[in-house]
Amino acid sequence: MPHRFTSPRTASKQELKAIVRIMGGANNIIVHGFDGVIVEWSAGCENMYGWTRDEAVGKAFDKLLGSQFPEPRESVSEQLRQQGYWQGEIIHRHRDGHDVYVVSRCMVVNLSDDGAVVVQTDNDISDLKRAQSEVNAREAHLRSILATVPEAMIVIDERGIVISFSTAAEKLFGIKADAICGRNISNLMPNPDRDAHDGYISRYIRTGERRIIGYGRVVTGQRADGSKFPMELHVGETTANGERIFTGFVRDLTGRYKIEEDLRQAQKMEAVGQLTGGIAHDFNNLLTVISGNLEMIEAKLPEGPLSVLLREAQDAAGDGAKLTEQLLAFGRRQPLNPTLADLGQLVSSFSDLLRRTLGENIDLKTVIVGSNHNVLVDSSQLQNALLNIALNARDAMPRGGSLTTEIKRVYLDADYAKMYPQVRTGNFVLISVTDTGVGMSDEVKEHAFEPFFTTKDVGSGTGLGLSMVYGFVKQSGGHLQLYSELGRGTTIRIYLPWVQAVAAKVEASETRPEARDVLPGGAETVLVVEDDARVRRVAVARLSSMGYKVVEANNAQTALEILAEDPTIALLFTDIVMPGGMTGDELAKEAHVMRSDLKILFTSGYAEPGLGGREFATPGSWLRKPYTAKDLAVRVRELLD
């Protein structure tokens, strides 16, 4: 605290001049009246301010020095009159124009022979001010870094005490800087690292052995709420005031780990999809042989007990075909008939069927947010997908509950796409289906969309329901997400690309012909190309029974040789997937060059040709295995006519 004078000092004018003359060489002393006019100006002031004594004496010092007080000038004068003393920082102006920062001490002295004056002693603190300004700038720079650096930054001393905690660190660990600074960094670690951390530091300081202290380590952090997360830790060290300090940069790896896991899951699902699609393709070839032979036997067998057995076998083959359709749906090779539809209206019209399916103990709600929910989608396949989700929800709520379906438009931005690399940005329509059931464990969620995975009892389900949903959504250009917690229910979100109604183009649908009592036939020549001998024999037998002249080949190269030799061939009936270096669509291109009038009919164990040359696989020009004799007869006749 500055000394407070209760009354002014007393001296004669001669004494005061002597004091200024004796002490003024080393001190910066100004003597002025209460009106501010300078009466004494020491040699120190000449050096500090640049004005000589003759130039300064008689001038008002506030005007001469451009004084800037920290408080109103009147307050300073009042304090001098009342207390006889004032102290504070003043900014003065040097003769050459630069600022001089001073600490000024003013004291009132009564002159025994001529009133009272103010004796002012100024100490130059300009260098100190510049140093403080530099320190403040550095501190502001550091605070700016701490506030804006995207990665969490933590500074600790050699005892493990947190010195600095950035804004990003506050967000990452869920704790404010004020709450962690001054505490041990181990509070941000789970055990066993929490208990061992201080030992790590002391051992490093003593021996140089690095444990936690290091560069590029992946460790586990703990948030204020107790949750743990993987993080990448980079630590550097320096010395300040003789003590080590450690600066750690922390990067949250949760998002990266999730992206990597999602990518692995997507790759696994893609591999499983290719596998199941291939199995379905081969199985459809077998079903073609089975159902074709059964059909031909049934046509020649008189009505009786054996006819009943044949029909049961045909029904079983039909069930097998449905099973392959489910596998193809997961493998994204099912036939789709996308049309323009408003999902709000479509789901609303489907609600009555869902309500009857779910039963009275489940409260069904449909919430539609906004309007214009237009997408290009196969409506029947979407309804099948929602039905499968609803049935799973019903099984998860044996004692009843609620099932809420919400439809709204959303925009998936670049940040979302970074989290899910297989997702493109843009406008989507979201169908969110939420139940209040038992929920799923992490293990169940990991396998939920895989074919044949089920948590139901044996015989209660095939495990293909959600896998069909997955395949349908992916094939429709959409995105699927699953959220579930044990005891808290499940939410399945389906994102389908939004389209503007005026710009939407409805793809031509593929329609199957109605069965006819009498199979149409003809006398034209048909070339059958099929690598599977059993499937080829069935196709040849069927076409021959319809009156056609049939020529067969087991590969594309042989087929081209036959075409070159036989100009009477009117139709090429070929499988798409064949070994030997040339596929069915490539064969069709070559054949079309040779014979531009040649009709071409494709067949495939896949639900829809996915190879090149789709110009030959226009609607109505291909058959999916297993096909019936009626399907074959009608398609061949339509093409030839």
C-alpha positions, 0 to 999 in steps of 0.5 A: 500500500502506498504511504498516505500523507495526512498533511503536505511537507514543508520546505523553502524554495531554496531547499527545494531547488537544492534537492532537485539539483542534488538528486535530479541527475539520477532521478527524474524530478519535475516540480510544478504548481497546482496549475501544472506550470513547471518550475523545476526540471531535473537533468534526469528529465532532460535525458528521459523526455528530450526537453532541456530545463530552459525549454520546459520551465514555465510550460504546462507539463500536461501539455508539454508531455501530453500526459495520459492519466489512468483516471480523470485529471480532476480526480488526481488533482483532488487527491493531491489537495486532499491527501497531499500524495498521488501515485500511478502510471502515466503515459508521457510523450517524448520530444520526438513523439514516441510514448514514455511509460512512467510510474509517477509519484507526486507529493505536495510540498508547502513552501515556507516562503511561497505557497505550495508545489507538487514534486513529481518523480517519474521512473521510466517503465517503457521496457517493462511495458514492452516486455509485458505486452510481448508476454500478453501477446504470447499468452493471447496466442497460446489461449487462441491455440488452446481454444482453436486447435482441433485436437485436445492439448494438455500440458502437465508438470513433472508431478503429473499435475495439469497446467493447461487444458484446451477447449477441445480437451474439455469437449473430448473428456467432458470436463472444464479446464477449471475442474481439472487444472491443478489435479493429476492427469491420471484422473483422465485414465482408467485403471491400471494406468491411473494408479501406475501413471505417476510411477511411469513419470518418476521412472522416466525422469529417473531412468529415461524409460518411456511408458506413457510418455512417448510419441504416437501411442494408442491408449485408452482415455476416460471421460468425466462420466466414466466412459472409455474411448480409444485415443492416439497420444503424442507427447513432447517435453521441454524445460521451464524454470528448471522443471520438465513440462510435458505437452500431450496432443490427444486424438479421439480414435472412436470415429476412425475405429467406427469407420474401419469397423463399418468398412470391414462390415460392408466388405464382409456383407459384400463378400457374403452377398456374392457368395449367396448370389452364387449359391442362389444361381447354382441352386436355380439351375438345379431347380430348373432341372427338377421342376422341368422334369417334374413338369414333363412327367406330370404332363405324361402321367395319368391322374392318380396318386402319383400325380398328387406326389408330383404336385407336392414335389412341384410345390416344394420346388416352388418353395425352393425358388422363393428361398433363392429369391430371398438369397438374391435379395440379400445379394442385390440381384433380385428383379426390381420394378422401381416406380415413382412413389410418395413414401408418406402415402405408401407407408400410410396405405400399408399401415392397416395391413401392419396393424392386422399383422402385429395384433392388438397389444402393439400400438402402431403409430405413423408420423409423417414430417413434411411432404414431397417424399418422392423416391424411385422404389419398388413398392411391393419390395418396400412393403415386404421390407417394412413387413419383415421389420415389423415382424421382428419388432413384434417378436421382440415385444411378446408382452406388447409395446409400440412401433413407430414409423416416421417418414421425413426428408433429410440431407446427408452431408459430407461429415456424415459421408466421412463416417459412412464411406459407402454413403453418398451425400445428397437428399434422402427420404428417411423411414425410421422404424422404432420399437420398444422391444427387448433390444439387441446385444452388440454381438447380435447387432454385428450379425443382424443383417447376415443371411440365416442368422436368427435369434428365434427358436429352430423352425421359427424363422429362416434368418433371411428377413433383415438380410432381404431388407439390407439387400433391397435398400442397397440395390435401391441406392439407399443406406441402412442403419441399425440402432439398438440397446438391450432393454431399450428397443431397436430403431432401423433407419432406411435412407432412400434417394429423394427425387423431384417428381417432375424429373423422375423417370419411371423405369419400364417394369417387367411383367410376367405373362399370364398362364395360358391353357394351351402352350403356344408353339411353332416350327422355327429353329431355336439354338439353345446355349447352356453349359449345364447339360441337365438344364440344357436337356430340359430346355431342349425337351420343352422346346421340342415338345412345342414343335420347334426344331432345336439345335444345342451348344454347350458354349458360346464359341460352338454356338457362333460356329453353328450360327455361321453354318445354319441360316435357318436359326430364328432365335438364340436362347442363351444362358448369361453366365457361362465359362470358356471366356465368352459370356451370354451377352458377349455371344449375343453381341457377336451373333447380332453382328452376324445376323441382325434379324436374329431374336435373342432370349437370355436366361440366368440363375440370377434374378436380373442380368448384371453384366454388360450389354444390357441393350440385349436384355431389355424387358421381356427378353430374358427369363429367370431360372427356374422358369416354367414351360408356360413362361418359356413358350410365351416368351419365345412366341412373343419374340418370334412374332 
